[in-house]
Each structure stands twice: as C-alpha cells, then as structure tokens.
Amino acid sequence: MGTIVLSGTVVLVILGFGNHTWWLVAVALLFVYMQYGRGGASASSSGGSSGGGSGAVPGSYRAYRDRRDKQAKWDRRYRRERPLESRRQARERKG
C-alpha cells in the first residue's frame, strides 16, 4: 500500500510543475495515508491474530521496560561519574 501511495505522490508532484494544485493534492494524499492508512493496516493485522488485541500489549510493555531499564542504567552511570552533582540535585529535590 505504501508503494502505491508514494508512486501516486511522485506522479502528483510531477504534474504539479504545470499546475500547483496537484502539489496540494499530493500533500493531502500523504496526510491521509499517515493519519489513516498506516494505523488501519496495523489494526487489521493485529485483529486477525488468534489472541485478539492482546498481541500488541507485550510488545509495547517490552518496549516500555527496555526504555525504563536504559534510563535507569544512564541514571546509575551519571550518579557514579558525577557524585557531587547527583547529591546536589537530590538535595534540591528534597528542599
């Protein structure tokens, strides 16, 4: 689907050199695709699975957990490398 939309956009941009209205149509096409096309494709593919909508939950939780762990790793590294600064920030948060 994305290939068709991109091909159509290129054709509309080429036509736009003669009539600028086609550029607006190309932008509108891309906007509609970004708003509805990509989300609809992922919703239909996850709806077809045997687990229903639960297939997306572990992936998003796993991504959240990865981000949380990465942030904790950077926080520990910051506290280890800059002990005085981290203590000052902790005092400011308390007071």
OpenMM code with the backbone's topology and positions (N, CA, C; nanometers):
from openmm import Vec3, app, unit

residues = "MET GLY THR ILE VAL LEU SER GLY THR VAL VAL LEU VAL ILE LEU GLY PHE GLY ASN HIS THR TRP TRP LEU VAL ALA VAL ALA LEU LEU PHE VAL TYR MET GLN TYR GLY ARG GLY GLY ALA SER ALA SER SER SER GLY GLY SER SER GLY GLY GLY SER GLY ALA VAL PRO GLY SER TYR ARG ALA TYR ARG ASP ARG ARG ASP LYS GLN ALA LYS TRP ASP ARG ARG TYR ARG ARG GLU ARG PRO LEU GLU SER ARG ARG GLN ALA ARG GLU ARG LYS GLY".split()
positions = [
    Vec3(0.0823, -0.1189, 0.0000),
    Vec3(0.0000, 0.0000, 0.0000),
    Vec3(0.0869, 0.1256, 0.0000),
    Vec3(0.1941, 0.1226, 0.0770),
    Vec3(0.2811, 0.2388, 0.0850),
    Vec3(0.3479, 0.2704, -0.0476),
    Vec3(0.3807, 0.1673, -0.1248),
    Vec3(0.4436, 0.1876, -0.2546),
    Vec3(0.3482, 0.2578, -0.3503),
    Vec3(0.2217, 0.2196, -0.3455),
    Vec3(0.1221, 0.2831, -0.4331),
    Vec3(0.1054, 0.4295, -0.3957),
    Vec3(0.0987, 0.4580, -0.2670),
    Vec3(0.0818, 0.5966, -0.2215),
    Vec3(0.2028, 0.6803, -0.2605),
    Vec3(0.3222, 0.6265, -0.2404),
    Vec3(0.4423, 0.7024, -0.2775),
    Vec3(0.4513, 0.7230, -0.4281),
    Vec3(0.4148, 0.6221, -0.5071),
    Vec3(0.4158, 0.6375, -0.6525),
    Vec3(0.3154, 0.7433, -0.6960),
    Vec3(0.1984, 0.7389, -0.6366),
    Vec3(0.0964, 0.8398, -0.6678),
    Vec3(0.1415, 0.9793, -0.6301),
    Vec3(0.2096, 0.9907, -0.5169),
    Vec3(0.2602, 1.1210, -0.4738),
    Vec3(0.3638, 1.1743, -0.5718),
    Vec3(0.4527, 1.0879, -0.6179),
    Vec3(0.5539, 1.1304, -0.7149),
    Vec3(0.4873, 1.1784, -0.8433),
    Vec3(0.3881, 1.1041, -0.8903),
    Vec3(0.3169, 1.1443, -1.0125),
    Vec3(0.2489, 1.2789, -0.9918),
    Vec3(0.1855, 1.2986, -0.8754),
    Vec3(0.1187, 1.4260, -0.8495),
    Vec3(0.2186, 1.5411, -0.8397),
    Vec3(0.3363, 1.5151, -0.7843),
    Vec3(0.4378, 1.6204, -0.7769),
    Vec3(0.4863, 1.6561, -0.9166),
    Vec3(0.5048, 1.5554, -1.0024),
    Vec3(0.5476, 1.5827, -1.1409),
    Vec3(0.4411, 1.6640, -1.2137),
    Vec3(0.3148, 1.6277, -1.1940),
    Vec3(0.2068, 1.7053, -1.2546),
    Vec3(0.2001, 1.8466, -1.1971),
    Vec3(0.2465, 1.8604, -1.0725),
    Vec3(0.2414, 1.9897, -1.0051),
    Vec3(0.3303, 2.0961, -1.0660),
    Vec3(0.4268, 2.0586, -1.1501),
    Vec3(0.5091, 2.1604, -1.2138),
    Vec3(0.4273, 2.2429, -1.3118),
    Vec3(0.3216, 2.1848, -1.3649),
    Vec3(0.2354, 2.2599, -1.4549),
    Vec3(0.1207, 2.3276, -1.3821),
    Vec3(0.0702, 2.2642, -1.2789),
    Vec3(-0.0426, 2.3170, -1.2047),
    Vec3(-0.0165, 2.2891, -1.0570),
    Vec3(0.0007, 2.3928, -0.9766),
    Vec3(0.0403, 2.3779, -0.8374),
    Vec3(-0.0674, 2.3140, -0.7505),
    Vec3(-0.1865, 2.3047, -0.8004),
    Vec3(-0.2935, 2.2402, -0.7247),
    Vec3(-0.2616, 2.0926, -0.7011),
    Vec3(-0.1913, 2.0303, -0.7958),
    Vec3(-0.1559, 1.8892, -0.7801),
    Vec3(-0.0629, 1.8671, -0.6610),
    Vec3(0.0208, 1.9679, -0.6302),
    Vec3(0.1069, 1.9564, -0.5126),
    Vec3(0.0234, 1.9502, -0.3854),
    Vec3(-0.0802, 2.0319, -0.3811),
    Vec3(-0.1689, 2.0274, -0.2650),
    Vec3(-0.2376, 1.8917, -0.2530),
    Vec3(-0.2750, 1.8346, -0.3676),
    Vec3(-0.3370, 1.7025, -0.3665),
    Vec3(-0.2361, 1.5981, -0.3173),
    Vec3(-0.1101, 1.6112, -0.3582),
    Vec3(-0.0068, 1.5173, -0.3132),
    Vec3(0.0132, 1.5273, -0.1625),
    Vec3(0.0167, 1.6481, -0.1100),
    Vec3(0.0319, 1.6669, 0.0347),
    Vec3(-0.0886, 1.6089, 0.1079),
    Vec3(-0.2085, 1.6330, 0.0543),
    Vec3(-0.3289, 1.5778, 0.1165),
    Vec3(-0.3263, 1.4252, 0.1149),
    Vec3(-0.2799, 1.3664, 0.0055),
    Vec3(-0.2701, 1.2212, -0.0044),
    Vec3(-0.1755, 1.1660, 0.1013),
    Vec3(-0.0592, 1.2289, 0.1166),
    Vec3(0.0353, 1.1841, 0.2185),
    Vec3(-0.0218, 1.2006, 0.3587),
    Vec3(-0.0913, 1.3101, 0.3820),
    Vec3(-0.1510, 1.3332, 0.5137),
    Vec3(-0.2539, 1.2251, 0.5464),
    Vec3(-0.3418, 1.1968, 0.4518),
    Vec3(-0.4448, 1.0951, 0.4747),
    Vec3(-0.3804, 0.9589, 0.4977),
    Vec3(-0.2768, 0.9286, 0.4225),
    Vec3(-0.2087, 0.7998, 0.4397),
    Vec3(-0.1438, 0.7911, 0.5782),
    Vec3(-0.0788, 0.8982, 0.6215),
    Vec3(-0.0130, 0.8959, 0.7524),
    Vec3(-0.1155, 0.8869, 0.8657),
    Vec3(-0.2287, 0.9528, 0.8504),
    Vec3(-0.3300, 0.9522, 0.9556),
    Vec3(-0.4045, 0.8196, 0.9632),
    Vec3(-0.4500, 0.7702, 0.8484),
    Vec3(-0.5423, 0.6578, 0.8486),
    Vec3(-0.4854, 0.5301, 0.7871),
    Vec3(-0.4001, 0.5425, 0.6888),
    Vec3(-0.3525, 0.4248, 0.6171),
    Vec3(-0.2642, 0.3356, 0.6996),
    Vec3(-0.1651, 0.3918, 0.7673),
    Vec3(-0.0716, 0.3089, 0.8435),
    Vec3(-0.1378, 0.2517, 0.9671),
    Vec3(-0.2193, 0.3294, 1.0363),
    Vec3(-0.2866, 0.2796, 1.1563),
    Vec3(-0.3876, 0.1726, 1.1230),
    Vec3(-0.4592, 0.1861, 1.0122),
    Vec3(-0.5574, 0.0864, 0.9727),
    Vec3(-0.4937, -0.0442, 0.9356),
    Vec3(-0.3760, -0.0406, 0.8741),
    Vec3(-0.3077, -0.1642, 0.8350),
    Vec3(-0.2613, -0.2408, 0.9575),
    Vec3(-0.2106, -0.1714, 1.0573),
    Vec3(-0.1642, -0.2418, 1.1767),
    Vec3(-0.2815, -0.2915, 1.2597),
    Vec3(-0.3925, -0.2190, 1.2607),
    Vec3(-0.5079, -0.2646, 1.3372),
    Vec3(-0.5687, -0.3888, 1.2744),
    Vec3(-0.5734, -0.3946, 1.1417),
    Vec3(-0.6311, -0.5123, 1.0780),
    Vec3(-0.5405, -0.6333, 1.0931),
    Vec3(-0.4091, -0.6129, 1.0941),
    Vec3(-0.3199, -0.7277, 1.1083),
    Vec3(-0.3220, -0.7807, 1.2508),
    Vec3(-0.3341, -0.6925, 1.3508),
    Vec3(-0.3374, -0.7429, 1.4880),
    Vec3(-0.4744, -0.8000, 1.5208),
    Vec3(-0.5796, -0.7510, 1.4562),
    Vec3(-0.7121, -0.8041, 1.4809),
    Vec3(-0.7277, -0.9435, 1.4258),
    Vec3(-0.6491, -0.9814, 1.3285),
    Vec3(-0.6600, -1.1122, 1.2681),
    Vec3(-0.5899, -1.2210, 1.3470),
    Vec3(-0.5137, -1.1850, 1.4481),
    Vec3(-0.4432, -1.2867, 1.5248),
    Vec3(-0.5400, -1.3597, 1.6170),
    Vec3(-0.5023, -1.4790, 1.6601),
    Vec3(-0.5913, -1.5597, 1.7430),
    Vec3(-0.6038, -1.5014, 1.8830),
    Vec3(-0.5054, -1.4235, 1.9288),
    Vec3(-0.5105, -1.3666, 2.0627),
    Vec3(-0.5871, -1.2370, 2.0700),
    Vec3(-0.6401, -1.1901, 1.9607),
    Vec3(-0.7133, -1.0644, 1.9602),
    Vec3(-0.6182, -0.9470, 1.9707),
    Vec3(-0.6552, -0.8487, 2.0505),
    Vec3(-0.5730, -0.7303, 2.0667),
    Vec3(-0.4594, -0.7494, 2.1654),
    Vec3(-0.4544, -0.8630, 2.2340),
    Vec3(-0.3522, -0.8832, 2.3361),
    Vec3(-0.2136, -0.9022, 2.2760),
    Vec3(-0.2034, -0.9223, 2.1454),
    Vec3(-0.0739, -0.9417, 2.0828),
    Vec3(0.0121, -0.8173, 2.0875),
    Vec3(-0.0481, -0.6986, 2.0908),
    Vec3(0.0282, -0.5751, 2.0903),
    Vec3(0.0739, -0.5368, 2.2308),
    Vec3(0.0086, -0.5853, 2.3337),
    Vec3(0.0401, -0.5425, 2.4692),
    Vec3(0.1788, -0.5858, 2.5137),
    Vec3(0.2192, -0.7117, 2.4983),
    Vec3(0.3535, -0.7479, 2.5436),
    Vec3(0.4639, -0.6715, 2.4707),
    Vec3(0.4450, -0.6453, 2.3415),
    Vec3(0.5465, -0.5705, 2.2678),
    Vec3(0.5611, -0.4292, 2.3195),
    Vec3(0.4496, -0.3637, 2.3470),
    Vec3(0.4584, -0.2268, 2.3959),
    Vec3(0.5106, -0.2257, 2.5398),
    Vec3(0.4727, -0.3254, 2.6206),
    Vec3(0.5259, -0.3319, 2.7566),
    Vec3(0.6747, -0.3618, 2.7538),
    Vec3(0.7154, -0.4478, 2.6613),
    Vec3(0.8580, -0.4798, 2.6489),
    Vec3(0.9366, -0.3551, 2.6079),
    Vec3(0.8801, -0.2764, 2.5168),
    Vec3(0.9469, -0.1528, 2.4762),
    Vec3(0.9556, -0.0547, 2.5932),
    Vec3(0.8466, -0.0464, 2.6700),
    Vec3(0.8476, 0.0398, 2.7885),
    Vec3(0.9539, -0.0055, 2.8878),
    Vec3(0.9599, -0.1374, 2.9101),
    Vec3(1.0559, -0.1923, 3.0044),
    Vec3(1.1985, -0.1674, 2.9576),
    Vec3(1.2224, -0.1804, 2.8275),
    Vec3(1.3556, -0.1535, 2.7731),
    Vec3(1.3943, -0.0075, 2.7916),
    Vec3(1.2995, 0.0827, 2.7637),
    Vec3(1.3284, 0.2259, 2.7842),
    Vec3(1.3554, 0.2562, 2.9310),
    Vec3(1.2753, 0.1957, 3.0209),
    Vec3(1.2924, 0.2182, 3.1637),
    Vec3(1.4276, 0.1666, 3.2104),
    Vec3(1.4662, 0.0483, 3.1648),
    Vec3(1.5945, -0.0079, 3.2047),
    Vec3(1.7109, 0.0740, 3.1516),
    Vec3(1.6975, 0.1209, 3.0283),
    Vec3(1.8036, 0.2038, 2.9705),
    Vec3(1.8181, 0.3348, 3.0476),
    Vec3(1.7035, 0.3956, 3.0852),
    Vec3(1.7092, 0.5198, 3.1624),
    Vec3(1.7721, 0.4949, 3.2998),
    Vec3(1.7382, 0.3850, 3.3640),
    Vec3(1.7967, 0.3524, 3.4940),
    Vec3(1.9472, 0.3310, 3.4812),
    Vec3(1.9889, 0.2672, 3.3731),
    Vec3(2.1317, 0.2456, 3.3501),
    Vec3(2.2050, 0.3793, 3.3371),
    Vec3(2.1459, 0.4724, 3.2609),
    Vec3(2.2091, 0.6030, 3.2447),
    Vec3(2.2082, 0.6806, 3.3751),
    Vec3(2.1022, 0.6676, 3.4548),
    Vec3(2.0977, 0.7365, 3.5839),
    Vec3(2.2053, 0.6842, 3.6779),
    Vec3(2.2226, 0.5517, 3.6828),
    Vec3(2.3279, 0.4945, 3.7675),
    Vec3(2.4661, 0.5399, 3.7212),
    Vec3(2.4852, 0.5430, 3.5896),
    Vec3(2.6146, 0.5870, 3.5367),
    Vec3(2.6405, 0.7333, 3.5717),
    Vec3(2.5370, 0.8178, 3.5613),
    Vec3(2.5521, 0.9602, 3.5932),
    Vec3(2.5886, 0.9768, 3.7407),
    Vec3(2.5173, 0.9032, 3.8282),
    Vec3(2.5467, 0.9141, 3.9721),
    Vec3(2.6876, 0.8653, 4.0033),
    Vec3(2.7318, 0.7626, 3.9343),
    Vec3(2.8657, 0.7080, 3.9574),
    Vec3(2.9733, 0.8051, 3.9084),
    Vec3(2.9531, 0.8668, 3.7929),
    Vec3(3.0552, 0.9534, 3.7347),
    Vec3(3.0522, 1.0952, 3.7910),
    Vec3(2.9386, 1.1382, 3.8438),
    Vec3(2.9262, 1.2740, 3.8969),
    Vec3(2.8595, 1.2711, 4.0342),
    Vec3(2.9301, 1.2204, 4.1350),
    Vec3(2.8659, 1.2031, 4.2660),
    Vec3(2.8255, 1.3360, 4.3315),
    Vec3(2.9088, 1.4382, 4.3198),
    Vec3(2.8759, 1.5652, 4.3839),
    Vec3(2.7528, 1.6301, 4.3197),
    Vec3(2.7471, 1.6256, 4.1877),
    Vec3(2.6339, 1.6844, 4.1166),
    Vec3(2.5042, 1.6087, 4.1479),
    Vec3(2.5117, 1.4772, 4.1541),
    Vec3(2.3908, 1.4000, 4.1817),
    Vec3(2.3424, 1.4239, 4.3244),
    Vec3(2.4350, 1.4402, 4.4202),
    Vec3(2.3933, 1.4727, 4.5580),
    Vec3(2.3286, 1.6100, 4.5642),
    Vec3(2.3848, 1.7071, 4.4905),
    Vec3(2.3259, 1.8418, 4.4898),
    Vec3(2.1847, 1.8372, 4.4318),
    Vec3(2.1650, 1.7635, 4.3258),
    Vec3(2.0320, 1.7526, 4.2659),
    Vec3(1.9349, 1.6842, 4.3602),
    Vec3(1.9811, 1.5838, 4.4352),
    Vec3(1.8946, 1.5158, 4.5309),
    Vec3(1.8542, 1.6118, 4.6433),
    Vec3(1.9469, 1.6953, 4.6890),
    Vec3(1.9129, 1.7944, 4.7929),
    Vec3(1.8115, 1.8945, 4.7409),
    Vec3(1.8265, 1.9370, 4.6160),
    Vec3(1.7312, 2.0338, 4.5590),
    Vec3(1.5916, 1.9731, 4.5456),
    Vec3(1.5848, 1.8465, 4.5163),
    Vec3(1.4536, 1.7809, 4.5026),
    Vec3(1.3838, 1.7715, 4.6389),
    Vec3(1.4604, 1.7479, 4.7456),
    Vec3(1.4021, 1.7361, 4.8791),
    Vec3(1.3552, 1.8712, 4.9313),
    Vec3(1.4334, 1.9750, 4.9042),
    Vec3(1.4063, 2.1065, 4.9637),
    Vec3(1.3239, 2.1925, 4.8804),
] * unit.nanometer
topology = app.Topology()
chain = topology.addChain("A")
for resn in residues:
    res = topology.addResidue(resn, chain)
    for name in ("N", "CA", "C"):
        topology.addAtom(name, app.Element.getBySymbol(name[0]), res)
